[in-house]
Amino acid sequence: MPEDDVRITLTHDQAAVLSDWLYRMIGTARFDALVDEDPAVWSPLHTIGGVLETSLPEIFAADYPVRLDAARGRLLESLGDGFVESVAERRARAAERGDGRVRRDEV
């Protein structure tokens, strides 16, 4: 039985921020070790990264850092102050436990 493709729709801001994040994370020891726990995840990560790179020609623009910061700001604003504060609180609890990991029940 052939598999059906799944379509994911992102706003331009979401695509830009995710593309930048993947670019910065892939290849770092911490991220790679996490993904290596389930190596099959590399396949969708590379697909998503490739689609984002080819869909965002502005990543080569001189003012891209400014555009990216603006996109981050709009996304954070859309999430609201409560969300950003709850992220900081979860990180603080993880640091207090000493494991540095946010538990699923804290999300």
C-alpha positions in Angstrom: 0.0 0.0 0.0 1.6 3.3 -1.0 2.1 5.9 1.7 0.2 9.2 1.4 2.3 12.3 1.7 1.6 14.6 4.6 1.5 18.3 4.1 2.6 20.7 6.8 1.8 24.4 6.4 3.9 27.0 8.2 3.7 30.8 8.1 6.7 32.5 6.5 7.9 33.6 10.0 7.6 30.0 11.3 9.5 28.7 8.3 12.3 31.2 8.7 12.8 30.6 12.4 12.6 26.8 12.0 15.1 26.9 9.1 17.5 29.0 11.1 17.1 26.8 14.2 17.7 23.6 12.2 20.7 25.1 10.6 22.2 26.0 14.0 21.3 22.7 15.7 22.1 20.0 13.1 25.7 19.1 13.5 26.0 20.0 17.2 26.9 17.2 19.5 23.9 17.7 21.8 21.3 17.7 19.0 23.0 15.0 17.0 23.1 12.7 20.1 19.4 13.3 20.7 18.5 12.4 17.1 20.9 9.5 17.1 18.6 7.9 19.8 16.2 7.3 16.9 18.2 7.5 13.7 15.1 7.3 11.5 14.3 10.9 12.5 17.2 12.1 10.4 15.2 11.4 7.3 12.3 13.8 8.0 14.7 16.3 9.5 16.8 16.4 6.3 13.7 16.6 4.2 12.2 19.5 6.2 15.5 21.3 6.2 15.9 21.0 2.5 12.4 22.2 1.7 12.9 25.2 4.0 16.2 26.1 2.5 14.9 26.0 -1.1 11.7 27.9 -0.1 13.4 30.8 1.6 15.6 32.7 -0.8 15.9 35.6 1.6 18.3 33.5 3.8 21.0 34.8 1.4 19.9 38.5 1.7 22.3 40.9 3.5 19.5 42.0 5.8 18.5 38.4 6.7 19.5 38.7 10.4 17.2 41.7 10.8 14.3 39.9 9.0 14.9 36.8 11.2 14.9 38.8 14.4 11.6 40.5 13.3 10.1 37.1 12.5 11.1 35.8 16.0 9.6 38.8 17.6 6.3 38.3 15.8 6.2 34.6 16.7 6.9 35.3 20.4 4.3 38.0 20.4 1.7 35.6 19.0 2.6 33.0 21.7 2.0 35.6 24.4 3.9 36.6 27.5 2.4 33.7 29.5 4.0 31.1 27.2 7.4 32.7 27.3 7.2 33.0 31.1 6.2 29.3 31.4 9.2 28.2 29.4 11.5 30.1 31.8 9.7 28.5 34.7 10.1 25.0 33.3 13.8 25.6 32.6 14.2 26.8 36.2 12.6 23.7 37.6 14.8 21.5 35.4 17.9 23.3 36.6 16.8 22.9 40.2 16.4 19.1 39.7 19.9 19.2 38.1 19.0 17.2 35.1 18.4 20.1 32.7 15.5 18.3 31.1 11.9 19.6 30.9 9.5 16.8 31.6 6.5 16.1 29.3 4.1 16.7 32.2 5.5 20.2 32.6 4.8 21.3 29.0 
